[in-house]
Amino acid sequence: MAFKDKSVWIIGASSGIGKALAIDMAKAKAKIILSSRNIEELKKVQEECLKLTDYCVSLKLDLEFNGDYSKEVGEVLSHYSTIDYLLLVGGVSQRSYVFETPESIDRKLMEINYFGNVSITKAVLPTMIKQKSGHIVVVSSIAGKFGWPLRSAYSASKHALHGFFESLRAEQVSNNIIVTMAVPGRVLTNISQNALLKDGSKHGKLDSGQEKGISAESCSMQIIAAIKKNKKEVLIGGKEIYMVWIRKFLPFLFYSFAAKSESNK
Ligand SMILES: NC(=O)c1ccc[n+]([C@@H]2O[C@H](COP(=O)([O-])OP(=O)(O)OC[C@H]3O[C@@H](n4cnc5c(N)ncnc54)[C@H](OP(=O)(O)O)[C@@H]3O)[C@@H](O)[C@H]2O)c1
């Protein structure tokens, strides 16, 4: 019953983890707003959600726009009078070495994965502060806990999310605004196909590691369990998430794994 009649705005709802979260929120009878760039895909997700809940709308939004999202917030509030949950799921990965990646690609990944989420949060915050309640869920990555070959800007953008949202969490305790950082390892979605290469084109391949990932549905279930428990952070995935602990307690082993990783060939 936790999400029944609660308004849930999901950014990055057209595919993968965001889509699975949308379906689970619909099963829980939430009032859903689906956002991302691809309105055709959003409409398909909306159709699925409306079989499960009475309220679901789609709102086109580009994280790379990085301007003022108050117009979009106004639109959400015109459908539902509150914003109870903001789920920041949208993101793009990377497959290129530092030496070959132009700064324009570094900046693009920062705009989408970091600044876009920061701008949306700043636009939503006055509403949550007025409500004196709200829950912001940020989908980071284990690449937000350590660096990895071919993921320099992606990893940097995810690390930046932790710094920003930990600060926000500390600031907003008195307003009852909760921040949950979801930190997935490998999830079987289109993330590797959509990852950017050095020239900005798409990688277009399902990487072997990705193929072994948990399902988006399982990832969504674990994120929802963490939201219900008001967890500050949750690691989600298979054996790869042990790398977070290896990096912390056996760093020499971590650096050896990272240098020899399959992606570093
Ligand atoms: N899959 C994994 O193994 C994994 C692991 C760790 C973390 N994550 C994180 O999980 C999140 C979801 O990724 P996924 O695995 O579900 O991959 P996905 O299937 O490729 O989904 C990515 C989502 O982000 C949206 N998006 C991308 N660029 C956007 C933009 N400029 N503006 C608005 N929305 C944008 C996409 O929608 P549109 O194309 O319609 O805009 C799509 O809904 C990402 O933040 C990713 O970094 C994934």
The ligand as an SDF file (V2000), in Angstrom:
LIG
                    3D

 48 52  0  0  0  0  0  0  0  0999 V2000
   21.9840   -1.6910  -16.8890 N   0  0  0  0  0  0  0  0  0  0  0  0
   22.9990   -1.6520  -16.0500 C   0  0  0  0  0  0  0  0  0  0  0  0
   23.8100   -2.5740  -15.9780 O   0  0  0  0  0  0  0  0  0  0  0  0
   23.1700   -0.4760  -15.1400 C   0  0  0  0  0  0  0  0  0  0  0  0
   24.1080   -0.5960  -14.1020 C   0  0  0  0  0  0  0  0  0  0  0  0
   24.2980    0.4690  -13.2530 C   0  0  0  0  0  0  0  0  0  0  0  0
   23.5520    1.6190  -13.4110 C   0  0  0  0  0  0  0  0  0  0  0  0
   22.6410    1.7070  -14.4180 N   0  0  0  0  0  0  0  0  0  0  0  0
   21.9010    2.9610  -14.5530 C   0  0  0  0  0  0  0  0  0  0  0  0
   20.5330    2.6680  -14.6560 O   0  0  0  0  0  0  0  0  0  0  0  0
   19.8780    3.7470  -15.3150 C   0  0  0  0  0  0  0  0  0  0  0  0
   18.8970    3.1940  -16.3260 C   0  0  0  0  0  0  0  0  0  0  0  0
   19.6180    2.5370  -17.3610 O   0  0  0  0  0  0  0  0  0  0  0  0
   19.1210    1.1760  -18.0250 P   0  0  0  0  0  0  0  0  0  0  0  0
   20.0890    0.1450  -17.6410 O   0  0  0  0  0  0  0  0  0  0  0  0
   17.7040    0.9530  -17.7830 O   0  0  0  0  0  0  0  0  0  0  0  0
   19.4280    1.5060  -19.5650 O   0  0  0  0  0  0  0  0  0  0  0  0
   18.4780    1.8520  -20.8040 P   0  0  0  0  0  0  0  0  0  0  0  0
   17.5830    0.7110  -21.0640 O   0  0  0  0  0  0  0  0  0  0  0  0
   19.3970    2.3130  -21.8790 O   0  0  0  0  0  0  0  0  0  0  0  0
   17.5830    3.0720  -20.2830 O   0  0  0  0  0  0  0  0  0  0  0  0
   18.1130    4.3640  -20.1960 C   0  0  0  0  0  0  0  0  0  0  0  0
   16.9800    5.3240  -19.9180 C   0  0  0  0  0  0  0  0  0  0  0  0
   17.5260    6.6500  -19.8040 O   0  0  0  0  0  0  0  0  0  0  0  0
   16.8030    7.5140  -20.6470 C   0  0  0  0  0  0  0  0  0  0  0  0
   17.6420    8.6020  -21.1670 N   0  0  0  0  0  0  0  0  0  0  0  0
   18.8310    8.5100  -21.7960 C   0  0  0  0  0  0  0  0  0  0  0  0
   19.2490    9.7180  -22.1800 N   0  0  0  0  0  0  0  0  0  0  0  0
   18.2870   10.5960  -21.7970 C   0  0  0  0  0  0  0  0  0  0  0  0
   18.1250   12.0060  -21.9350 C   0  0  0  0  0  0  0  0  0  0  0  0
   19.0350   12.7700  -22.5640 N   0  0  0  0  0  0  0  0  0  0  0  0
   17.0080   12.5810  -21.4260 N   0  0  0  0  0  0  0  0  0  0  0  0
   16.0600   11.8210  -20.8060 C   0  0  0  0  0  0  0  0  0  0  0  0
   16.1610   10.4910  -20.6540 N   0  0  0  0  0  0  0  0  0  0  0  0
   17.2640    9.8820  -21.1480 C   0  0  0  0  0  0  0  0  0  0  0  0
   16.3260    6.6350  -21.7990 C   0  0  0  0  0  0  0  0  0  0  0  0
   15.1630    7.1940  -22.4130 O   0  0  0  0  0  0  0  0  0  0  0  0
   15.0920    7.8850  -23.8610 P   0  0  0  0  0  0  0  0  0  0  0  0
   16.0550    7.1930  -24.7640 O   0  0  0  0  0  0  0  0  0  0  0  0
   13.6520    7.7120  -24.2320 O   0  0  0  0  0  0  0  0  0  0  0  0
   15.4360    9.3250  -23.6280 O   0  0  0  0  0  0  0  0  0  0  0  0
   15.9560    5.3550  -21.0370 C   0  0  0  0  0  0  0  0  0  0  0  0
   14.6580    5.4640  -20.5320 O   0  0  0  0  0  0  0  0  0  0  0  0
   20.9980    4.6210  -15.9070 C   0  0  0  0  0  0  0  0  0  0  0  0
   21.1590    5.7650  -15.1140 O   0  0  0  0  0  0  0  0  0  0  0  0
   22.2130    3.7360  -15.8090 C   0  0  0  0  0  0  0  0  0  0  0  0
   23.4010    4.4870  -15.6940 O   0  0  0  0  0  0  0  0  0  0  0  0
   22.4370    0.6880  -15.2860 C   0  0  0  0  0  0  0  0  0  0  0  0
  1  2  1  0
  2  3  2  0
  2  4  1  0
  4  5  1  0
  4 48  2  0
  5  6  2  0
  6  7  1  0
  7  8  2  0
  8  9  1  0
  8 48  1  0
  9 10  1  0
  9 46  1  0
 10 11  1  0
 11 12  1  0
 11 44  1  0
 12 13  1  0
 13 14  1  0
 14 15  2  0
 14 16  1  0
 14 17  1  0
 17 18  1  0
 18 19  2  0
 18 20  1  0
 18 21  1  0
 21 22  1  0
 22 23  1  0
 23 24  1  0
 23 42  1  0
 24 25  1  0
 25 26  1  0
 25 36  1  0
 26 27  1  0
 26 35  1  0
 27 28  2  0
 28 29  1  0
 29 30  1  0
 29 35  2  0
 30 31  1  0
 30 32  2  0
 32 33  1  0
 33 34  2  0
 34 35  1  0
 36 37  1  0
 36 42  1  0
 37 38  1  0
 38 39  2  0
 38 40  1  0
 38 41  1  0
 42 43  1  0
 44 45  1  0
 44 46  1  0
 46 47  1  0
M  CHG  2   8   1  16  -1
M  END
$$$$
